[in-house]
Amino acid sequence: MVAERGALRIGASHRRKLAELARQRQSSEIATVEQLIDEAYEVTLHTARVQAAEALSQLQVEDVPEPDTLSQQLATTYESPAVH
């Protein structure tokens, strides 16, 4: 991974909280920030997947094909004619 240098300005109370989290995690402050970003990102992705699953479950589909059949149908329907 290529690291980029950047500046992050945070208030004194957040700085104290970050220092405490870093101590608890026995990690540097920057590593703690990176971990927290990764954790928040995973939560965001998980939430989006749950919302998508809930939206799909609300659809009234009577006959859902098997995954392989559906994959073939989608490939046939959306295949680019320039590929042939």
N, C-alpha and C positions, 0 to 999 in steps of 0.2 A: 504494500500500500504506500502510495506517495503522500507524504504529509504536506499540507499547505500551512503556511504561517498566516495567522489572522489574529485579530484583537476582539475580545469580548468584554464589554463593559457591564459589570453587575454591581448592584448596590451592596452596601456593607452587610446588611442582614443576610442577603443571599450568599455573599462571600463566606460568612461565618458558617452558614448551613452547608455549603460546599466543602469547607475545610473539615467539618464534623463528619460528613458522609465519607470523605476520603479517608479520614482516620479509622472510621468503622470498617471500611472495606480494605484497609491496609493497602491503600493505593495512592497514586499521585492525584492531584486535583484534575489534571487534564485527562488522565485515564478514567477517572470517575465521570467526568463530563461525557466522554465518548461512550462509556457504558450506559449512562442514563439516556443518551440519545438513541442508542441501539435498542434499549428496553422500550422506550416510548414508541419507536418506529414499529417494533414487533406488535405492541398493543394496538397501534393504529391499523396495521395490516390485518390483525386478527378481527378487530371490530368491523372492518370493511368486509371481510369474508363472511362473518356472521350476518351482517346486514344483507349481503348478496344471497346467502342461503335462505334467509327469511323471505326475501322478495321472491325467490324462485319457488319457495313452498306455497306462496300465495297464488301462483299461477294455477289455473285449472287445466291441467294437461291430462287427458284421459288415457292415452297409451304412450308411455315413455319407452323408446327403443333401448335395446342393450347398448352399452357404451361403444362396442366395436361397430355395430350397425350405424349408430348415430355419427360416429367419426367418419365412416365411409360416405354417409349421406352428405355430411358437411363438406367433405373433400370434393365430392362430385359436384355439388351445387356451387361452391365458391372457388373452384379450381380455375386458375388463370388460363385462358385459351392460348396465350403466348408461350406456355410451357411446352406444348406439343410440338 
